[in-house]
Amino acid sequence: MSPIRTSPRYEMLFGNGEFNGTLLIGPDPLGGNFDYQVFLEARRKLKLIDFQMTGSERGLEVYEKIFDFNNKSIRAQIQLVHGRNYHDDVQGLWREALLNDDLIYLKTHAGYGRHISLSDDVRYFTEFLKKGSDHTHKKPYRLFYLDCCKSEMYYQDVLRDYSGDETDLILNKWFCDFQMIGPVVALINELTKGSDFTTIVSEMNNKYGIPHIDPDDDPADLLFDRKMITYCISPG
């Protein structure tokens, strides 16, 4: 029996000297402009960890950073996307991210993790994650962070069937604050440092703080440690 991993598969994540990710800030279905505020805050926080903007179009900004890992230079490129304002086909961009990126992040709303508001049809972003996909450009390993309310429940019901055994999942245990973007930036920062799971999850939870208590929470759940972020290691 193989030992349980204590960190991401960095040798695969950075294997070709590059680390590519997409942060998609989904439309806010509540009629507000919180999604744009989140986009601006993500921009600010990426710059705080030394990412520099290298390109932009309407609804899309590209940030890059060179960092060292095991005495090798790695070029990180992050696409920051404001879904509601994206100038082109957001579903097409999402499909390309799912096929080609090392880190995939979706910020959206969900009701108990069962309804993803980025589209009325959740299949458009999950169909390209389906286990057994034989697409020639599919990454052999990647990280997927579904940042919506109780996405851990969504994972338990559906997501692993789509993501396959080669994907590490980062998920939320509780109802979350849509406006908070700090945890994903902490994730990126710790990945560039080569941190282990314990450090990554600790730093992400520190950025989130203590999740609020919602009237719909099961009272029994309130007895647990109310940390938001959980990291699910791929079995593959």
C-alpha positions as CSV (number, residue, x, y, z in Angstrom):
1,M,0.0,0.0,0.0
2,S,1.4,3.4,-1.0
3,P,2.0,5.9,1.7
4,I,-0.6,8.7,1.9
5,R,0.6,11.9,0.2
6,T,1.4,14.9,2.4
7,S,1.6,17.5,-0.3
8,P,0.4,18.2,-3.9
9,R,2.2,16.3,-6.7
10,Y,4.5,19.2,-7.4
11,E,6.7,17.1,-9.8
12,M,3.6,16.9,-12.1
13,L,2.2,20.3,-11.3
14,F,5.4,22.1,-12.3
15,G,6.8,19.3,-14.5
16,N,7.2,21.3,-17.7
17,G,8.5,24.5,-15.9
18,E,5.1,26.2,-16.0
19,F,2.2,26.5,-13.7
20,N,-1.1,27.7,-15.3
21,G,-4.3,28.5,-13.6
22,T,-7.7,30.2,-14.2
23,L,-9.6,32.0,-11.5
24,L,-13.2,32.4,-12.8
25,I,-15.4,34.8,-10.8
26,G,-18.9,33.6,-11.6
27,P,-21.8,36.1,-12.1
28,D,-23.6,37.1,-9.0
29,P,-27.2,36.0,-9.4
30,L,-28.5,38.1,-6.6
31,G,-28.7,41.3,-8.6
32,G,-25.7,42.8,-6.9
33,N,-22.2,43.7,-8.1
34,F,-20.3,41.6,-5.5
35,D,-18.7,39.7,-8.4
36,Y,-16.9,42.8,-9.6
37,Q,-15.8,43.7,-6.1
38,V,-14.4,40.2,-5.8
39,F,-12.6,40.6,-9.1
40,L,-11.0,43.8,-8.0
41,E,-9.9,42.3,-4.7
42,A,-8.4,39.3,-6.4
43,R,-6.4,41.7,-8.6
44,R,-5.1,43.5,-5.5
45,K,-4.2,40.4,-3.7
46,L,-2.4,38.8,-6.6
47,K,-0.2,41.8,-6.8
48,L,0.6,41.5,-3.1
49,I,2.2,38.1,-3.7
50,D,4.3,39.6,-6.5
51,F,2.3,38.6,-9.5
52,Q,2.5,41.2,-12.3
53,M,-0.2,41.9,-14.9
54,T,1.1,41.0,-18.4
55,G,-2.1,41.3,-20.4
56,S,-5.7,42.3,-20.3
57,E,-8.9,42.4,-22.2
58,R,-12.5,43.1,-21.1
59,G,-13.2,40.8,-18.2
60,L,-9.8,39.0,-18.4
61,E,-6.5,39.9,-16.8
62,V,-3.3,37.8,-17.0
63,Y,-0.8,37.7,-14.2
64,E,2.6,36.2,-14.2
65,K,5.4,35.4,-11.7
66,I,8.7,33.5,-11.9
67,F,9.5,31.4,-8.8
68,D,12.0,28.8,-7.9
69,F,11.2,25.2,-7.1
70,N,13.8,22.6,-6.4
71,N,16.4,24.8,-8.0
72,K,14.4,25.3,-11.2
73,S,12.7,28.4,-12.4
74,I,8.9,28.0,-12.8
75,R,6.8,30.5,-14.7
76,A,3.3,30.9,-13.2
77,Q,0.5,32.4,-15.3
78,I,-2.9,33.1,-13.8
79,Q,-5.9,34.1,-15.8
80,L,-8.3,36.2,-13.6
81,V,-11.7,36.2,-15.3
82,H,-14.8,38.3,-14.4
83,G,-17.4,36.0,-15.9
84,R,-20.2,38.6,-16.2
85,N,-18.0,41.0,-18.1
86,Y,-15.9,38.6,-20.2
87,H,-15.6,39.9,-23.7
88,D,-15.9,36.5,-25.4
89,D,-17.5,33.1,-24.8
90,V,-17.1,32.4,-21.1
91,Q,-18.1,28.8,-21.6
92,G,-15.5,28.3,-24.2
93,L,-12.8,29.8,-21.9
94,W,-14.0,27.5,-19.1
95,R,-13.7,24.4,-21.3
96,E,-10.2,25.3,-22.3
97,A,-9.3,25.9,-18.6
98,L,-10.6,22.5,-17.6
99,L,-8.6,20.8,-20.4
100,N,-5.3,22.7,-20.1
101,D,-4.8,24.3,-16.7
102,D,-3.0,23.0,-13.6
103,L,-5.2,25.0,-11.2
104,I,-8.9,25.5,-11.8
105,Y,-10.9,27.8,-9.5
106,L,-14.6,28.7,-9.7
107,K,-16.2,31.3,-7.5
108,T,-19.9,31.0,-7.5
109,H,-23.1,30.6,-5.5
110,A,-24.8,27.3,-4.6
111,G,-27.7,26.1,-2.6
112,Y,-26.2,23.4,-0.4
113,G,-23.8,22.7,-3.2
114,R,-26.5,21.3,-5.5
115,H,-27.1,24.3,-7.8
116,I,-24.2,26.1,-9.5
117,S,-25.3,29.5,-10.6
118,L,-22.7,30.1,-13.3
119,S,-25.1,28.5,-15.7
120,D,-28.6,27.0,-15.5
121,D,-27.0,23.8,-16.7
122,V,-24.2,22.6,-14.5
123,R,-23.2,20.0,-17.0
124,Y,-21.4,22.6,-19.2
125,F,-18.5,22.8,-16.8
126,T,-18.6,19.3,-15.5
127,E,-18.8,17.4,-18.8
128,F,-15.1,18.1,-19.5
129,L,-14.1,16.8,-16.1
130,K,-15.7,13.4,-16.6
131,K,-13.6,10.5,-15.5
132,G,-12.3,8.6,-18.4
133,S,-12.0,11.5,-20.8
134,D,-9.6,10.7,-23.6
135,H,-9.0,14.3,-24.7
136,T,-5.3,14.5,-25.8
137,H,-4.7,17.7,-23.9
138,K,-6.1,16.6,-20.5
139,K,-3.7,17.2,-17.7
140,P,-2.5,14.1,-15.9
141,Y,-2.9,15.9,-12.6
142,R,-4.5,19.2,-11.5
143,L,-6.1,21.0,-8.6
144,F,-9.8,22.1,-8.6
145,Y,-11.1,24.5,-6.1
146,L,-14.9,24.9,-6.1
147,D,-15.6,28.0,-4.0
148,C,-19.3,28.0,-3.2
149,C,-21.4,27.2,-0.2
150,K,-21.0,23.6,1.1
151,S,-19.1,22.5,-2.0
152,E,-17.8,19.5,0.0
153,M,-21.4,18.2,-0.1
154,Y,-21.4,18.7,-3.9
155,Y,-18.2,16.8,-4.0
156,Q,-19.7,13.9,-2.0
157,D,-22.7,13.8,-4.4
158,V,-21.3,14.5,-7.8
159,L,-17.9,16.1,-8.3
160,R,-15.5,13.2,-7.9
161,D,-17.4,11.3,-10.6
162,Y,-16.6,14.1,-13.0
163,S,-13.2,15.1,-11.9
164,G,-11.6,11.7,-12.0
165,D,-8.9,10.2,-9.8
166,E,-6.1,12.5,-11.0
167,T,-7.6,15.7,-9.4
168,D,-7.1,17.1,-5.9
169,L,-10.2,18.9,-4.8
170,I,-10.3,22.0,-2.5
171,L,-13.8,22.5,-1.1
172,N,-15.9,24.4,1.4
173,K,-17.5,22.7,4.4
174,W,-20.0,25.5,5.3
175,F,-22.1,28.3,4.0
176,C,-19.5,30.9,2.8
177,D,-19.1,34.6,2.1
178,F,-19.1,35.1,-1.7
179,Q,-17.1,38.3,-1.3
180,M,-14.1,36.5,0.3
181,I,-11.3,35.8,-2.2
182,G,-8.3,35.6,0.1
183,P,-8.1,31.8,0.4
184,V,-7.4,31.1,-3.2
185,V,-4.6,33.7,-3.3
186,A,-3.2,32.0,-0.2
187,L,-3.4,28.7,-2.0
188,I,-1.5,30.0,-5.0
189,N,1.1,31.6,-2.7
190,E,1.7,28.3,-0.8
191,L,1.9,26.3,-4.0
192,T,4.7,28.5,-5.2
193,K,6.5,27.8,-1.9
194,G,6.1,24.1,-2.3
195,S,4.1,23.8,1.0
196,D,2.5,20.6,2.3
197,F,-1.2,20.1,2.8
198,T,-1.2,21.1,6.5
199,T,0.4,24.4,5.7
200,I,-1.8,25.1,2.7
201,V,-5.1,24.4,4.5
202,S,-4.0,26.3,7.6
203,E,-3.1,29.4,5.6
204,M,-6.3,29.2,3.6
205,N,-8.4,28.9,6.7
206,N,-6.5,31.8,8.3
207,K,-7.4,34.0,5.4
208,Y,-11.1,32.9,5.6
209,G,-11.5,33.2,9.4
210,I,-14.4,31.6,11.3
211,P,-17.4,30.8,9.1
212,H,-20.7,32.2,10.1
213,I,-23.5,30.1,11.6
214,D,-26.5,29.9,9.3
215,P,-30.0,29.1,10.5
216,D,-30.1,26.2,8.1
217,D,-27.1,24.5,9.6
218,D,-27.7,21.2,11.4
219,P,-27.3,21.9,15.1
220,A,-25.1,18.8,15.3
221,D,-22.7,20.4,12.8
222,L,-22.1,23.2,15.2
223,L,-20.2,20.9,17.5
224,F,-17.4,20.5,14.8
225,D,-14.4,22.6,14.3
226,R,-15.8,25.3,12.0
227,K,-12.9,25.6,9.6
228,M,-14.0,26.3,6.1
229,I,-11.5,24.8,3.8
230,T,-10.9,21.1,3.2
231,Y,-8.4,19.4,0.9
232,C,-9.4,16.1,-0.7
233,I,-6.5,14.1,-2.0
234,S,-7.0,12.3,-5.3
235,P,-6.9,8.5,-5.0
236,G,-5.1,8.2,-8.3
